[in-house]
């Protein structure tokens, strides 16, 4: 999965999962450009930072117009705070949809001509939230479900020139994990709900992204690769009384 000579853009690539993806591509020999509204707190080796708000269509267009070459686009920018549907106005939910669904569409359209020339690929960073109920993150889950569907449609429309795939990512341990899972005890408890017994590391997601962008995945397009450690243990297994000691 050597990517020397290829140019990779990672949106939201300055921290967390995005930074892990950027590091993985750099380690594979690619020239990496990371985009975000703010620079990384910790410099990313072998990666160039460009300030960019992916929700600003004009700025996105200007960025790609100035880029000499592009081989891989990773649409990673996204996220949402915990927010119950009825606890806030619709405009805040719309902003979540804008960042997690409309912005990747905007960025992909701006990158299309570059990718068509290089017969490149797009990797969407999806979420398990797009395939199950997501209380407290309903708009986010809806956006990620839409993103996965968008990727499948892109894969058909843009074939054979551009491959498009999605990483469906589960829980990842980052510098912000405590905001979602609590302290170390909470993180350990959550980790025990994952069949593989741990949260993903950003490098796990990065390795999967490198694979989908590489020649090793040359015949993979329109696919959704689950990166979730085996998923979630069904709740009924713990609730059922059959075959349990009393």
PyMOL commands that set and color helices and strands:
alter all, ss='L'
color gray80, all
select helices_A, chain A and resi 16-27+57-66+85-87+90-118+128-131+138-157+177-181+184-191+202-213+215-217+235-239
alter helices_A, ss='H'
color red, helices_A
select strands_A, chain A and resi 7-11+31-36+47-51+72-75+121-127+163-169+172-173+200-201+224-227
alter strands_A, ss='S'
color yellow, strands_A
deselect
rebuild
show_as cartoon
